[in-house]
Amino acid sequence: MVNERKLPTFKVGLILLSFALASLPSAVAQDEGPSVTLMKYVGKAQEAMRAGRNQEARDEFRKAIGLAPKTPEYYIGLSDACYQMKEYDQVAFALQKVIELNPAMKDECAGEYGEALFHLGRYDEAIPLLKAGLRYIDSPAAKARRTAIAVAPPVTPISTAPPESVLRASAAPVEKKEAIPLPTHDPASSAGWHSIQHKHEDVDINKFNQTLAGAIRSEGIVIAEYQGYEKSDNINFFHPPKAKFRISKILKGPPLNKDMPVRFEFKERSVNTPAPAGWKFSEDKMPAKGSSWIIFLEWCTPREGMFDTYEGSFGRLPADDDNLNKVYAELEKHSNR
């Protein structure tokens, strides 16, 4: 029996389908890359999820998506891993991709997609999705899927994980999510907030899971010049602008277009802080035009037309001699491993 959770049939059904795809010599939904490499990524992601290593699972699912970008199941895995780390922007991105790739899943995705948007402060978008999700839970389609899952045959485990671990994962109860809190008061607080300027003057690379060694593992690292941002009336703390950078040098990763749009986040993802009281966007929140930056691209595939930086605002460092020496030293250290 599946434990109660938001859209339980959606999660469990797609997890089973993901295992089934992974057991095939060449995944049905995959025709864009070597299946052996793909299955290795999927196996590592599933094993990391079972062990509670959510960041590792997230990164492995992203690698799988890089080889099979049209496979909804891998976006589901990405959504699960990011939900555990409260990376709601990534949850929203992953579920949006699921809906784009398979519009028939829209109702099944609605509840969790709405929850992610709620946490991002996008209430007008979240409310109709949350209502649709609640309607779906009691719908005949949801009940039919629950029945199908209950009688589903055992799934052949993938070769990259021991059979026992896969069977345990398939039978494990699905974690129950907490109810979505209602906004009963203004949560804005400036406690713990550090301005971007202060952050760049005193680079702290040892707090939370934000380390230079971690940033080095980003899929792409570039040196780029800031050229401006795309103006909009909708820019706020949790809805950052599209910043325009021009790459001058690629330190790591695949070739990229020199004109690089970046999601210029104002918060660090590992720090679950609300928007500072009275925070309002203005041009002084952006870098000086023509300034040079080291940018850690967590994933070299843009999301909604913008690249994500490692751990949000942590993934940008001024390209001064001190920071460049640190980055080059870390790159050299990892190249010898």
PyMOL commands that set and color helices and strands:
alter all, ss='L'
color gray80, all
select helices_A, chain A and resi 8-23+35-50+54-67+72-84+88-101+103-119+123-137+140-150+163-171+196-201+212-216+283-285+313-315+321-335
alter helices_A, ss='H'
color red, helices_A
select strands_A, chain A and resi 206-207+210-211+220-229+242-252+259-263+292-297+316-318
alter strands_A, ss='S'
color yellow, strands_A
deselect
rebuild
show_as cartoon
